[in-house]
């Protein structure tokens, strides 16, 4: 079994390879790809920044990393955006102190502090799954930092009793058997059956990301999802342009929840992507990229 340090080195190599591949073929330097680390609120945080132009900060879900957006960064950067992805503390290549493995408030404060250190006063901020509640928390505390909001396969409702126990079970399983034990539980919901059968490399890619998390992060993230506040009241306060992206076959937070968000956020747009499950942003990246760019152009977010 590989140690956490070995897994981090493996993911670092994977990230470097992905960036190198994306910038190959004469495009090196065109989008200004850079990855690095920043010390934020006691954590050592990894980020990737690609492109120049209007900043777009994308927040990953549980228990993934910024590499969830590996198929989005270049396409969005090519259209004139500076796309920034971060690994929440304890996920991907980021590490966290034992005293604060993560909470909703900490994740939100980390993201805002990363924006500060990267000289990003305002950004289009997007959150996938757990990234949605983080974005809501950021909006409640600092709405002036938002140029726009993208909600991806996420939810504003608090967790039901059934869902609370599901996340508690995830935490217990990670504690007992390690982060890799969560992959089989999650992949069946992240990707459609068709993708898992016909594009097995996609499942392998996401599985490897899941394995990078620390046990403490898996427990902290599960607790965030189980105890998240009711953000329905927050929806009515959102005044920035908002896009909601939903996989038609998402069984974690089905389309009904996205429709409810769209109905409660004034002027928001809902795009449902056929043939996609919970990780629609990765599984159907081309459709998701097109939805983001069409929406952003319609609001002159450039």
Helices and strands as residue ranges (DSSP letters): H 4-22, E 34-40, E 43-50, E 54-59, G 66-69, H 73-78, E 81-86, H 104-117, E 123-128, H 130-142, G 143-145, E 146-152, H 161-177, G 179-181, H 182-190, H 193-198, H 200-212, H 215-227, H 232-235, E 241-247, H 255-264, E 269-273, H 280-283, H 285-298
